[in-house]
Each structure stands twice: as C-alpha cells, then as structure tokens.
Amino acid sequence: MISKFYLLAVLILWLIQGNRCFNWPKINSVNPYCYVRECCNDDWIYFNKQRLIENLTEKVFGQPLLLTAVDAIVGHLNPHYKPKKALTLSFHGRMHFSEEANTNKYKENLYQWLKNNVTKCSRQLFIFDEVDKMIPEVLNAIKPYIDYRDDVDGVDYTKSIFLFLSNTGADIVNEHYHDLHFVEGKNREDLTLADFEPLIKKGIFNEKGGFFHSDAIKHNLIDHFIPFLPLEEKHIRLCIKDEFKARNVHIPDKKHIQEILDYVEWGPDSSKSFSKTGCKGLSQKVALLVAKHSDKYFPDKDEL
C-alpha cells in the first residue's frame, strides 16, 4: 500500500511540476512529504547569492563591507566542505533584556531552543538582535555551539549560522571611519574589514553589553566583525528617494528632498560629515510630505 501511494505521489508531482522530479534514478530519493511540508533540503533551504547581493545593494546604502558577509556565507554553505564550526558574523553600528536574576533560566531556555531547532534541521540561521542590551552571562551560554567541536550532546551545530546585531562599537566605527575617509582621504569602497576588526573586537570586549569580556571573543569564535559605516548626505538622499519610490513617487521634487534633509541631525560635532541616526525616521517624514502634496504627486487621485 505504501509503495502504491509513493508512486502515485511521484506521478502527481510530475503532472504538477513537469518532469523536474520525474527522474527514475532519483525516484528513491524523492520524499512526497517534502512537497507539502517544509523539509531540511535544498528545495526548501535555497541560497541565492545574486539575489542577496542585489538586496544588499538596493536596500542597504553605503555599506560595501556587508558584501563580505555574502562571501562568508557562500564559503560556509559549500556542499563539498564540512565546516569545523558554526559560522558567526557580528555586525556593529547604529541600527530590553529582562532581569539579571533570571540569567540561569535564560541560559537553559536558550540551550533548549538551539538544540530543538538544530535537531530538526542542521542548517539553521540564528539572529541575536540588540546584543548590546544582553546580559554577558547569557551570551556566554552560546559558546559551546559556535566552538570547534563536532557536536554538543550529540547535536551537530557546524552547519548553522549565527548573526549578532549590536550598537556596541558604533562610536568606534564612526570615529575611525571619519579619520580614514575625511582625514586620510581613503575611499569608502576601498576600505576592508582589516581597517575595523581589531578596533571593534577590542572595543566591544571592554564595553558594557553582551560581548563584555565575552568567552566567544576570548576564544576567537566570532569569525567576522562587520561594521555598519556611517551614512553621508549622498546615502541619505538615496534613502529619501527610496522612500518616495515606495509611495509611488518616482521623481520627487528637489525642494521636497531638501525639506526631508533638513530634519537630519548631522555629526560628528561641527564637521557634520554624516547622519547621527542613519536613515531612521525618514520614512515617516516622507509619508507626511507626500500626503501634504498629494495634489501635486497624484493629480488623478487614482495612484493614492
């Protein structure tokens, strides 16, 4: 009965999707369950490098070093290579954890959460946001899962990817970028991780937050420290235009762009080289302005 159902399922899939899966040598590897439910295979976990690059280029302005993360992910997901540890990427720049009394409870919950997910599928992506607000002891609990070991309690974490997002180190990144670009004259696109990693690593290790005296940093378990570079006026203009475009305004009035720019707080100090808050808050300002000038942008009212 099972074999009849199995063959029927394959035939139905062939009718739905053409002969893509109707490959007799591979019939035994086809799992009909995976066509109706999520499975831990390439059909469900598909990494499109070019699409990721396009999204980073089109949606994240002025961050050439983010492309380093793409290469790191490609290298980690190489099917011909067995990674020795989980990939760990730590992002730093401008972008509540509860009571410390519950630290042990958080650590236990974190352990169970990681283990349960990786047991179901070894190819997992874990994102830890606002690491700067975490309790260091909780983040230290992650160390065994990103260390150089084949398994932890029988579970293999080496195919997983851990991303850490933090405001910690933002001041260091901004100050160093200012010196490299505006003082030494280096082009933004020519900067490398080597220009920032040592400073970020040292800074966040001594700065209050989740990485304060972190075991992960002590044992060199964070693979790449990637800075979010501060945004200059040309990047803020791109953000503003993108917000207009999202509201179906493809050619905004230059006066209106300048009106939005007037809201931006610039720094550092008197140099006013880049935005202190990046592109945050611009979306609401653009929305207000588009509504205010709706007669100009949507004379027919049909595009609102």
DOSERO-324793 format. One line per 8 residues: number of its first residue (from 1); their letters; for each residue z, y, x of N, C-alpha, C. Coordinates in pm, whole numbers, plus 50000, padded with zeros to 5 digits. Last residue first. Layout:
BEGIN
NUM) A) Z/Y/X/Z/Y/X/Z/Y/X  ...
% end
This chain:
BEGIN
304) LEDKDPFY) 49468/55699/49684/49614/55702/49695/49673/55566/49660  49201/55703/49631/49243/55633/49752/49394/55631/49770  49146/55853/49412/49130/55708/49398/49186/55632/49518  49149/56124/49441/49273/56061/49395/49264/55909/49386  48954/56274/49548/48918/56198/49428/49037/56125/49367  49074/56387/49772/49027/56476/49665/48993/56402/49535  49282/56317/49980/49232/56230/49874/49185/56314/49756  49340/56524/50157/49300/56393/50210/49241/56300/50104
296) KDSHKAVL) 49399/56742/49988/49304/56757/50099/49250/56620/50143  49588/56644/49813/49465/56702/49759/49358/56715/49866  49799/56569/49982/49718/56465/49919/49587/56520/49861  49986/56694/50140/49847/56739/50147/49752/56636/50085  50222/56557/50085/50218/56702/50066/50075/56754/50060  50159/56301/50167/50185/56326/50025/50174/56475/49994  50136/56349/50440/50019/56300/50366/50037/56325/50216  50401/56423/50500/50293/56520/50517/50167/56479/50440
288) LAVKQSLG) 50546/56190/50448/50577/56313/50377/50460/56411/50382  50428/56017/50633/50423/55986/50489/50448/56111/50406  50499/56137/50873/50358/56130/50835/50345/56105/50685  50775/56097/50865/50722/56233/50873/50575/56236/50829  50793/55820/50867/50841/55894/50750/50787/56036/50748  50685/55765/51123/50624/55708/51002/50664/55787/50878  50853/55868/51314/50726/55936/51287/50663/55889/51157  51079/55720/51373/51091/55829/51278/50961/55897/51241
280) KCGTKSFS) 50985/55633/51703/51075/55616/51590/51080/55741/51503  50839/55638/51930/50766/55667/51805/50856/55654/51682  51082/55767/52151/50957/55694/52134/50885/55736/52008  51292/55938/52181/51307/55831/52082/51179/55751/52060  51221/56123/52369/51351/56058/52384/51367/55940/52290  50899/56140/52514/50980/56140/52393/51111/56066/52416  50861/56312/52834/50836/56206/52736/50934/56212/52620  50901/56555/52967/50792/56468/53009/50759/56360/52906
272) KSSDPGWE) 51070/56783/52987/51002/56746/52862/50881/56658/52888  51222/56911/53178/51086/56869/53215/51002/56832/53092  51482/56964/53104/51385/57071/53089/51241/57028/53117  51577/56642/53001/51619/56780/53026/51504/56879/53005  51303/56417/53008/51446/56443/53025/51472/56591/53057  51218/56495/52662/51310/56492/52775/51237/56442/52899  51189/56603/52317/51134/56565/52447/51241/56571/52556  51165/56508/51989/51258/56562/52089/51216/56510/52226
264) VYDLIEQI) 50929/56594/51740/50967/56506/51851/51061/56578/51948  50834/56771/51557/50960/56704/51526/51015/56626/51645  50590/56848/51648/50698/56947/51656/50834/56886/51624  50421/56642/51580/50468/56651/51718/50586/56747/51733  50360/56715/51319/50443/56598/51342/50501/56602/51483  50200/56936/51373/50319/56953/51290/50415/56836/51308  49991/56822/51509/50082/56909/51582/50211/56930/51504  49872/56691/51294/49922/56612/51407/50023/56694/51487
256) HKKDPIHV) 49799/56912/51145/49899/56822/51090/49956/56730/51199  49605/57025/51300/49725/57103/51273/49837/57014/51220  49407/56832/51289/49477/56854/51416/49606/56933/51397  49400/56609/51014/49384/56746/51061/49466/56765/51189  49284/56272/51063/49386/56370/51024/49356/56508/51084  49085/56053/50973/49062/56173/51054/49163/56280/51012  49186/55854/50812/49127/55816/50940/49096/55935/51031  49417/55758/50608/49370/55887/50657/49318/55864/50798
248) NRAKFEDK) 49543/55534/50514/49402/55553/50479/49352/55694/50511  49782/55493/50626/49783/55554/50493/49643/55596/50450  49724/55407/50874/49791/55310/50786/49796/55360/50642  49636/55645/50985/49538/55541/50953/49597/55438/50856  49880/55771/51032/49785/55828/50936/49685/55722/50890  49977/55598/51226/50050/55611/51100/49961/55674/50992  49792/55642/51428/49803/55508/51372/49877/55512/51238  49846/55905/51491/49716/55872/51434/49719/55735/51368
240) ICLRIHKE) 50103/55867/51602/50085/55950/51483/49952/55916/51414  50046/55710/51827/50136/55661/51722/50114/55736/51591  49889/55888/51969/49830/55763/51923/49916/55702/51812  50081/56084/52026/49965/56119/51944/49898/55993/51888  50241/55938/52198/50296/55978/52068/50183/56018/51973  50073/55922/52416/50107/55799/52345/50164/55831/52207  50059/56185/52498/49934/56118/52460/49962/55989/52383  50328/56241/52566/50269/56302/52447/50141/56230/52403
232) ELPLFPIF) 50476/55923/52667/50437/56062/52688/50366/56114/52563  50747/55700/52644/50616/55743/52592/50594/55892/52614  50888/55483/52896/50898/55597/52803/50760/55648/52766  50834/55128/52894/50821/55257/52959/50832/55370/52856  51034/54866/52882/50957/54947/52789/50951/55087/52850  51023/54615/53141/51067/54745/53089/50975/54798/52981  51131/54289/53175/51014/54370/53141/51058/54502/53079  51217/54048/53390/51276/54166/53326/51164/54266/53301
224) HDILNHKI) 51184/53698/53382/51117/53828/53397/51195/53936/53323  51376/53488/53380/51252/53477/53458/51186/53612/53484  51706/53442/53425/51612/53525/53350/51486/53536/53432  51858/53305/53605/51796/53226/53499/51707/53309/53406  52032/53357/53830/51887/53384/53833/51810/53303/53729  52302/53341/53806/52232/53220/53850/52081/53233/53842  52367/53595/53714/52430/53543/53836/52352/53427/53893  52230/53600/53471/52182/53683/53583/52241/53634/53714
216) ADSHFFGG) 52378/53416/53323/52233/53400/53332/52175/53481/53448  52634/53517/53327/52607/53395/53404/52457/53375/53423  52679/53872/53351/52624/53755/53281/52600/53637/53375  52804/54119/53374/52847/54008/53458/52801/53874/53400  52664/54198/53072/52767/54243/53166/52825/54123/53241  52481/54145/52878/52448/54098/53013/52553/54139/53117  52581/54264/52646/52571/54119/52653/52545/54065/52791  52777/54542/52782/52683/54480/52688/52677/54330/52710
208) KENFIGKK) 52797/54783/53035/52863/54717/52922/52760/54666/52822  52641/54711/53344/52651/54797/53226/52711/54720/53110  52590/54541/53550/52710/54623/53561/52732/54715/53442  52357/54422/53477/52466/54335/53519/52599/54411/53522  52184/54630/53438/52237/54565/53319/52352/54471/53353  52133/54703/53716/52191/54795/53618/52255/54725/53500  52015/54484/53840/52142/54536/53891/52212/54623/53786  51784/54461/53677/51875/54348/53697/52012/54395/53743
200) ILPEFDAL) 51661/54711/53707/51706/54665/53576/51812/54557/53592  51604/54712/53985/51692/54814/53927/51748/54770/53792  51429/54490/54013/51557/54495/54087/51656/54595/54027  51211/54561/53821/51301/54447/53805/51432/54457/53884  51038/54778/53887/51151/54798/53797/51254/54685/53800  50831/54713/54054/50881/54851/54061/51010/54869/53982  50763/54459/53980/50839/54474/54104/50895/54615/54120  50596/54496/53766/50734/54458/53739/50822/54478/53863
192) TLDERNKG) 50402/54793/53849/50422/54649/53834/50568/54621/53802  50159/55051/53785/50296/55007/53807/50308/54857/53781  49913/55138/53712/49924/55073/53842/50064/55023/53872  49932/55274/53475/49864/55145/53472/49874/55070/53605  50048/55518/53560/50122/55426/53473/50063/55285/53479  50007/55611/53900/49953/55595/53765/50033/55491/53687  50230/55814/54089/50172/55683/54062/50124/55675/53918  50359/56048/54180/50219/56054/54138/50153/55920/54112
184) EVFHLDHY) 50620/56093/54243/50538/56027/54344/50391/56021/54306  50691/56239/54006/50727/56286/54139/50635/56226/54246  50587/56110/53784/50578/56256/53791/50612/56312/53929  50614/55829/53844/50493/55887/53785/50480/56037/53812  50860/55776/53971/50737/55711/54016/50613/55785/53970  51042/55934/53823/51026/55954/53968/50893/55896/54017  51010/55828/53565/50988/55972/53589/50963/55998/53737  51091/55565/53607/50952/55594/53571/50919/55740/53599
176) HENVIDAG) 51360/55610/53655/51276/55556/53763/51128/55581/53734  51446/55707/53408/51462/55787/53529/51369/55740/53641  51380/55490/53235/51325/55624/53215/51332/55709/53341  51531/55276/53343/51385/55267/53333/51324/55407/53322  51791/55376/53312/51741/55341/53445/51589/55339/53446  51806/55398/53037/51816/55519/53119/51763/55495/53260  51784/55127/52965/51683/55224/52922/51686/55349/53009  51978/54943/53012/51884/54969/53120/51779/55073/53087
168) TNSLFLFI) 51993/54823/52684/52058/54832/52814/51953/54850/52923  51862/54765/52460/51855/54905/52504/51919/54924/52640  51686/54453/52441/51806/54531/52467/51774/54675/52503  51607/54123/52368/51570/54263/52347/51695/54348/52359  51495/53823/52496/51613/53907/52482/51568/54053/52474  51363/53511/52413/51336/53653/52431/51464/53732/52405  51288/53193/52523/51398/53280/52482/51361/53425/52514  51118/52904/52436/51105/53039/52492/51217/53124/52435
160) SKTYDVGD) 51109/52551/52525/51146/52665/52440/51126/52796/52514  51081/52338/52686/50958/52390/52625/50985/52511/52535  51339/52266/52763/51250/52325/52864/51121/52383/52805  51534/52138/52623/51508/52278/52587/51399/52341/52674  51606/51829/52495/51526/51896/52597/51487/52036/52550  51915/51670/52443/51810/51755/52383/51740/51833/52494  52134/51536/52552/52021/51458/52504/51907/51537/52443  52302/51743/52632/52347/51649/52528/52229/51575/52466
152) VDDRYDIY) 52027/51885/52751/52166/51920/52725/52211/51834/52607  51789/51802/53011/51838/51803/52873/51983/51847/52869  51705/51875/53267/51613/51804/53178/51658/51806/53033  51758/52203/53397/51809/52070/53365/51718/52007/53261  51810/52498/53482/51720/52396/53537/51781/52258/53514  51892/52674/53172/51912/52635/53311/51811/52528/53353  51904/52737/52916/51796/52803/52991/51805/52768/53139  52122/52604/52818/51993/52577/52754/51875/52643/52826
144) PKIANLVE) 52350/52695/52955/52304/52556/52973/52164/52529/52921  52362/52980/52861/52324/52939/52997/52278/52794/53009  52464/53056/52621/52324/53014/52622/52285/52951/52756  52713/53156/52657/52704/53023/52600/52563/52968/52602  52681/53415/52732/52700/53316/52839/52689/53174/52787  52683/53540/52487/52554/53522/52553/52564/53421/52667  52960/53535/52446/52872/53465/52354/52737/53439/52420  53064/53692/52648/53101/53551/52644/53009/53470/52552
136) PIMKDVED) 52966/53957/52588/52914/53880/52702/52944/53730/52696  52872/54038/52265/52987/54008/52349/52938/53920/52464  52603/54273/52206/52665/54141/52202/52788/54134/52292  52462/54500/52230/52577/54505/52140/52650/54372/52131  52248/54441/52391/52344/54540/52442/52469/54549/52355  52086/54288/52235/52174/54218/52330/52281/54312/52384  51915/54333/52013/52033/54416/52038/52134/54343/52126  51807/53992/51949/51790/54137/51942/51924/54207/51967
128) FIFLQRSC) 51669/53715/52060/51802/53774/52053/51787/53925/52062  51468/53461/51950/51470/53604/51979/51612/53657/51956  51311/53164/52040/51437/53225/52000/51439/53371/52043  51079/52932/51960/51089/53070/52008/51217/53130/51951  51015/52591/52056/51083/52690/51974/51078/52827/52042  50929/52290/52078/50858/52416/52106/50910/52525/52012  51063/52071/51984/51099/52120/52118/51035/52254/52149  51201/52034/51672/51076/52062/51744/51112/52127/51876
120) KTVNNKLW) 51453/51934/51604/51343/51921/51509/51208/51939/51578  51600/52008/51827/51592/51866/51792/51476/51840/51697  51587/52280/51810/51511/52216/51917/51501/52065/51893  51759/52325/51586/51619/52367/51584/51536/52293/51689  52005/52215/51666/51940/52167/51544/51792/52203/51543  52063/52367/51900/52044/52222/51906/51968/52170/51785  52093/52630/51802/51992/52598/51903/51960/52449/51901  52307/52591/51620/52180/52649/51575/52067/52614/51673
112) QYLNEKYK) 52514/52491/51779/52460/52408/51671/52323/52458/51626  52551/52715/51951/52519/52583/52004/52453/52495/51897  52625/52910/51766/52504/52927/51845/52458/52794/51901  52869/52810/51676/52758/52826/51582/52624/52838/51654  53012/52826/51917/52990/52696/51855/52874/52703/51756  53012/53102/51956/52955/53015/52059/52923/52877/52000  53149/53194/51731/53010/53233/51752/52941/53138/51849  53401/53082/51782/53328/53040/51663/53180/53073/51678
104) NTNAEESF) 53474/53221/52010/53457/53076/52018/53379/53023/51899  53492/53491/51907/53397/53452/52010/53370/53303/52013  53647/53628/51727/53573/53512/51677/53473/53458/51779  53745/53848/51852/53840/53741/51822/53770/53614/51778  53553/54038/51855/53561/53951/51971/53656/53835/51947  53376/54086/51548/53498/54092/51625/53497/53993/51740  53012/54136/51563/53144/54132/51497/53260/54124/51597  52757/54376/51656/52819/54244/51666/52962/54249/51616
96) HMRGHFSL) 52568/54490/51453/52693/54507/51522/52751/54369/51531  51435/55105/52187/51373/55030/52076/51432/55069/51940  51418/55188/52517/51456/55243/52386/51389/55161/52275  51469/54885/52719/51421/55019/52693/51464/55066/52556  51366/54560/52817/51465/54667/52825/51402/54804/52801  51354/54212/52770/51287/54340/52752/51392/54452/52744  51328/53908/52931/51424/54010/52888/51355/54146/52888  51248/53575/52884/51193/53709/52905/51293/53810/52850
88) TLAKKPKY) 51242/53247/52993/51330/53355/52948/51270/53490/52985  51153/52917/52921/51106/53048/52965/51197/53156/52907  51357/52641/53030/51304/52725/52923/51257/52858/52982  51241/52450/53316/51343/52518/53237/51277/52595/53125  51026/52324/53417/51156/52280/53468/51270/52342/53390  50743/52214/53222/50832/52318/53273/50967/52262/53315  50479/52029/53308/50611/52009/53244/50706/52113/53302  50140/52093/53241/50256/52121/53326/50384/52101/53248
80) HPNLHGVI) 49930/52084/53076/49923/51997/53194/50043/52015/53286  49957/52277/52884/49981/52137/52844/49981/52040/52962  50125/52573/52929/50021/52491/52989/50047/52343/52959  50319/52748/52850/50264/52658/52748/50152/52569/52800  50370/52901/53074/50475/52811/53025/50420/52708/52927  50138/53053/53102/50178/52960/53207/50279/52858/53159  50152/53201/52865/50038/53110/52889/50075/53006/52995  50383/53349/52915/50380/53253/52804/50268/53152/52823
72) ADVATLLL) 50300/53507/53131/50416/53419/53146/50417/53310/53038  50093/53651/53017/50063/53557/53125/50177/53458/53145  50247/53800/52833/50140/53710/52787/50108/53606/52892  50411/53953/52995/50472/53852/52909/50368/53752/52859  50234/54130/53103/50294/54030/53191/50355/53918/53110  50188/54307/52906/50088/54201/52922/50136/54095/53021  50379/54498/52937/50403/54394/52836/50304/54279/52849  50285/54686/53110/50363/54578/53168/50397/54469/53067
64) PQGFVKET) 50164/54883/52952/50079/54786/53023/50157/54667/53079  50228/55056/52712/50314/54954/52771/50231/54848/52843  50108/55246/52539/50160/55286/52669/50249/55186/52737  50186/55115/52215/50116/55211/52301/50189/55234/52433  50119/54854/52030/50227/54897/52120/50165/54985/52227  49887/54798/51890/50007/54836/51815/50122/54885/51902  49678/54730/52061/49651/54817/51946/49777/54871/51880  49792/54567/52256/49713/54684/52297/49698/54783/52183
56) LNEILRQK) 49914/54367/52111/49995/54447/52202/49924/54577/52239  49690/54264/51977/49800/54323/51901/49887/54412/51989  49535/54170/52195/49482/54273/52106/49595/54342/52028  49707/53972/52294/49671/54086/52378/49621/54201/52293  49705/53796/52076/49831/53859/52119/49803/53982/52204  49439/53720/52074/49494/53790/51958/49623/53862/51994  49422/53584/52318/49343/53704/52298/49396/53787/52181  49598/53361/52275/49623/53460/52380/49551/53590/52353
48) NFYIWDDN) 49735/53203/52032/49607/53272/52051/49630/53386/52149  49883/52904/51977/49897/53026/52058/49760/53084/52086  50011/52736/51711/49886/52772/51776/49904/52905/51849  50152/52506/51557/50200/52596/51663/50081/52631/51750  49998/52354/51387/50097/52446/51330/50147/52547/51432  49831/52216/51555/49774/52275/51433/49869/52378/51371  49992/52115/51758/49906/52229/51788/49846/52294/51664  50318/52039/51606/50195/52006/51677/50107/52130/51691
40) CCERVYCY) 50547/51973/51422/50558/52022/51560/50434/51979/51638  50460/52082/51090/50488/51981/51191/50491/52046/51330  50501/52161/50746/50499/52207/50885/50538/52095/50981  50299/51984/50509/50427/52034/50557/50416/52070/50705  50041/51908/50474/50107/51970/50359/50243/52027/50396  49956/51795/50699/49860/51882/50632/49921/51949/50508  50147/51623/50791/50133/51750/50862/50031/51844/50798  50116/51393/50644/50230/51479/50613/50211/51618/50671
32) PNVSNIKP) 49909/51255/50770/49880/51331/50647/49993/51426/50609  49843/51251/51095/49961/51236/51009/49939/51319/50883  49637/51080/51313/49643/51177/51204/49765/51149/51117  49610/50882/51493/49699/50992/51532/49712/51097/51423  49429/50707/51390/49565/50660/51400/49663/50771/51437  49192/50851/51415/49249/50831/51282/49397/50792/51291  49050/50890/51641/49176/50962/51631/49248/50940/51498  48816/50746/51622/48908/50712/51732/49045/50778/51718
24) WNFCRNGQ) 48703/50879/51388/48760/50744/51381/48851/50710/51498  48754/51171/51259/48715/51122/51391/48781/50985/51406  48781/51386/51061/48724/51252/51037/48664/51200/51167  48862/51641/51087/48963/51540/51118/48908/51399/51100  48616/51770/51044/48701/51810/51155/48802/51701/51191  48427/51738/50848/48451/51624/50937/48541/51659/51054  48589/51918/50583/48470/51874/50654/48506/51760/50747  48823/51960/50448/48803/52034/50572/48677/51993/50647
16) ILWLILVA) 48810/51802/50215/48857/51940/50209/48812/52020/50331  48717/51554/50301/48643/51624/50197/48680/51772/50193  48918/51493/50485/48780/51507/50533/48696/51583/50432  49134/51466/50315/49135/51574/50415/48995/51598/50469  49053/51235/50182/49069/51361/50108/49066/51479/50204  49061/51052/50394/48934/51080/50326/48940/51211/50249  49335/51053/50452/49238/51096/50555/49105/51132/50492  49438/50949/50213/49476/51083/50257/49377/51137/50359
8) LLYFKSIM) 49328/50694/50215/49292/50786/50107/49323/50930/50149  49458/50585/50436/49314/50601/50441/49267/50700/50334  49725/50590/50336/49692/50657/50461/49543/50686/50469  49714/50429/50113/49746/50571/50096/49703/50649/50218  49657/50189/50244/49561/50243/50147/49586/50392/50125  49887/50154/50398/49759/50172/50466/49655/50229/50372  50080/50120/50198/50089/50235/50287/49956/50262/50353  50000/49879/50084/50000/50000/50000/50000/50125/50087
% end
